[in-house]
Amino acid sequence: MKKVILITGASSGIGKDAALHLIKEGHVVYGAARRMDPMKDIENAGGHAIQMDITDRTQVKKVVAQIIKDEGRIDVLFNNAGYAVYGAVETVSLEDAKRQFDVNLFGLASITKEVVPHMRKQKNGLIINTSSMGGKMYTPLGAWYHATKHALEGWSDCLRLELAQFNINVVIIEPGAINTEFGEVMYQPMVERAQGTPYETMSNKLAKATMDMYENGGGSAPSVITGLVSEAVKAKKPKTRYRAGKFAKPMVWIRTYLGDRIFDKVVLSQIK
């Protein structure tokens, strides 16, 4: 059945790939992002592109209102916008840390709060939140990023319980390493922050390990996650969590079943 779908962070990576795929499946897809030019292929494929900064409440309200005006409903909200601030807790400014939370959690919450009343009125809806394997484990120099994803996991679980009575499903997607702009956005600022600090050596090693990984086979294709999104959209009763992508399942398994000390050793061994 054709559904009206709103995707945030649709200008690249998982968001764009999911948008194009869902358009092919016959859905009415609205892609939202700060950058309009990279979303031209979404429009060319028959979708809609809307400029929106997820942290701007006025823009968020306008986007949701426009879709309701044009389509009369929003069946699926795919909260995909997000990025990573990496660096030692000591070197990342609180301003950068707050911006990380504004995008990855509070911006996501803002658009969700705008969409939920319409889904509640419809007595039906699906909210998909992009978390990460990082919402279940951790890596050095990623404290602020992991904090947002751990918070999103708990936030989504609570939301699922609240909205079940209205026939609204809440799903968490936990990608592993995916070939997107994510790594590039992450490691260059991290290296710059660390220059001349006690964390410079660790930061350089982590950046090199990240670059080496992507150069030697890299992560999984965004289509791996798109497949999970499509599965959730089609399901009458979707799973509460979907996890896929390079390293996702084994790393979370190690963290869950072997404990903190062994997981610490495994992670730190990658940046020696």
Summary of the structure (lengths in Angstrom):
residues: 272
radius of gyration: 18.6
end to end distance: 51.3
largest distance: 56.8
contacts: 929
relative contact order: 0.13
helix: 56%
strand: 15%
